[in-house]
């Protein structure tokens, strides 16, 4: 097996964020050993920002594997502590992006205050990485920060912050719902879609008029399944007859194209709710 330091140098010869570089990073993730940890940790002391960013990318997921929670990765705690020490003193935007994104993979609530401190960073990509770092964290400060970032000037930041609030936390309270309601008139299609999905899983009937408008307009969403998920979730939870025509269409399309497969639970629940309502 090639020494970890050589794999690091191979990665550095490739363009940042290229598939070729990430292939080397993923190889180190899979190894997840002390040698890979040390090789990455050494990069954090480099005066070169590209090397420091690569260090964070490697440390983010050492030992990651399908079905293995982060708390079972032996080096995750040490990797997080190293990055936490550096984020407060780091100034280069690419490195801040990598560290903030790494916090999302490491899922340690101790990183939330450091991410909160970056919520107004002038670089859009850093604020986007802050959202990625906070997704899935059900902590008051994390929720407050995501709520604030749903109002960001950058559409991608708003989209991901709305996604984080809407479907990445189970918390359901007035502040989250009101933040999602506020995004129903967002000029960005995908942000509106995430707001609808988040309100749909909470069964909030205030989303129904906007959902019907989106279904009728057939906006060119990056992920049109988001609005479909919102439809089925709202119909299943409210049984509102205004949604039942669209549910019937979804059911018919499933029968015509995928009848040999089991009907998804959300579609079945929506159909049953409409049958009770009609």
Buried (B, 14 or more C-beta within 10 A) or exposed (E): EEEBBEBBEBBBEBEBEEEEBBEBBBBBBBBBBEBBBEBBBBBBEEEEBBBBBBBBBBBBBBBBEEEEEBEEBEBBEBBBEBBBEBBEEBEEBBBBBBBBBBBBBBBBEEBBBBBBEBBEBEBBBBBBBBBBBBBEBEBEBBBBBBBBBBBBEBBBBBBBBBBBBBBBBEEEEEEBBEBBBBBBEBEBBBBBBBBBBBBBBBBBEEBBEBBBEBBEEEBEBEEBEBBBBBBBBBBBBBBBEBBBEBBBEBBEEBEEEEEEEEBBEBBBBBBBBBEEBE
